[in-house]
């Protein structure tokens, strides 16, 4: 049976199509993990515990998605009460960081988590 990869979608806006779209962050995180694993040296470590994986997600998630305009959307209330708030992909990951961490661990660790 083929193992399926985990998906964690966030909301982004595509100015070319003028549509809101789902953006899966898991391919980026799996790719970063694979890159770190490939270039691992004695002074580098790969995460092994849940907390280390959480730190890995936090470090690389913030690096890639925090405060970049292509990953930002503006939320506006409805009905209109003149309230709005800008959120980015990182904020969507951070509010669900335990879930994203579990998904990443499930995808990259060969042994069964228990």
C-alpha distance (Angstrom), angle and dihedral (degrees) to the residues before:
residue distance angle dihedral
X1 . . .
X2 3.78 . .
X3 3.79 116.5 .
X4 3.79 112.8 -125.9
X5 3.78 120.5 -140.0
X6 3.80 119.6 -117.4
X7 3.79 121.2 -108.4
X8 3.80 128.5 -151.4
X9 3.79 111.5 178.7
X10 3.78 124.8 -160.9
X11 3.80 128.0 -175.0
X12 3.80 119.9 -103.5
X13 3.78 134.1 163.2
X14 3.79 122.0 -121.8
X15 3.83 108.4 -152.2
X16 3.81 91.5 -166.9
X17 3.79 95.8 58.7
X18 3.83 91.9 26.7
X19 3.81 89.9 -132.2
X20 3.76 138.3 118.4
X21 3.79 110.1 -115.2
X22 3.77 139.3 -169.8
X23 3.80 111.8 -112.1
X24 3.81 118.6 -162.7
X25 3.83 111.2 -145.0
X26 3.80 96.0 -174.2
X27 3.84 97.7 84.5
X28 3.82 88.9 57.2
X29 3.81 93.4 49.3
X30 3.82 93.3 45.2
X31 3.81 88.8 49.0
X32 3.81 92.5 50.7
X33 3.79 90.1 49.8
X34 3.81 91.4 50.0
X35 3.82 90.8 48.5
X36 3.80 92.3 49.5
X37 3.79 90.1 47.4
X38 3.80 91.0 51.1
X39 3.80 95.9 49.8
X40 3.79 96.4 36.8
X41 3.78 113.3 144.3
X42 3.79 133.3 177.1
X43 3.79 92.5 -86.5
X44 3.81 93.1 48.8
X45 3.75 125.8 73.7
X46 3.76 134.4 -160.5
X47 3.78 116.5 -137.6
X48 3.78 115.1 -100.9
X49 3.81 106.4 166.4
X50 3.79 128.6 57.4
X51 3.82 91.3 -108.0
X52 3.81 92.0 50.5
X53 3.81 90.6 49.7
X54 3.80 89.1 48.4
X55 3.80 89.7 53.3
X56 3.83 89.4 48.0
X57 3.83 90.9 52.7
X58 3.80 90.6 46.1
X59 3.82 94.5 49.1
X60 3.80 97.5 45.4
X61 3.81 95.5 34.8
X62 3.79 91.8 54.5
X63 3.81 91.2 44.2
X64 3.81 93.1 54.3
X65 3.80 106.4 30.7
X66 3.82 110.1 22.5
X67 3.80 114.5 112.5
X68 3.81 99.3 -18.4
X69 3.76 110.4 139.3
X70 3.82 94.1 -137.6
X71 3.82 87.7 63.1
X72 3.82 97.2 45.8
X73 3.79 131.7 97.2
X74 3.79 130.4 179.8
X75 3.77 117.8 -130.3
X76 3.79 116.5 -150.5
X77 3.79 124.3 -169.2
X78 3.77 123.8 -114.1
X79 2.96 125.9 -114.2
X80 3.75 91.2 33.9
X81 3.80 113.0 -95.7
X82 3.81 95.5 153.7
X83 3.79 95.0 -102.2
X84 3.77 123.9 132.6
X85 3.77 137.3 160.8
X86 3.78 133.9 -168.3
X87 3.80 116.8 -134.4
X88 3.77 129.6 177.0
X89 3.78 134.5 -157.6
X90 3.80 90.4 -96.3
X91 3.80 91.6 59.1
X92 3.81 89.4 51.5
X93 3.81 90.2 51.0
X94 3.81 93.7 44.1
X95 3.79 93.3 53.1
X96 3.83 87.9 54.5
X97 3.79 99.6 31.5
X98 3.81 95.9 132.6
X99 3.81 90.7 54.5
X100 3.81 93.2 46.3
X101 3.82 90.1 47.9
X102 3.81 92.0 51.7
X103 3.80 91.0 48.8
X104 3.81 92.3 50.2
X105 3.79 92.2 47.8
X106 3.79 90.9 49.5
X107 3.81 90.6 52.2
X108 3.81 100.1 45.9
X109 3.80 105.1 33.2
X110 3.78 112.6 82.5
X111 3.80 97.1 -158.9
X112 3.77 121.7 73.9
X113 3.80 115.2 -93.0
X114 3.76 114.7 -128.3
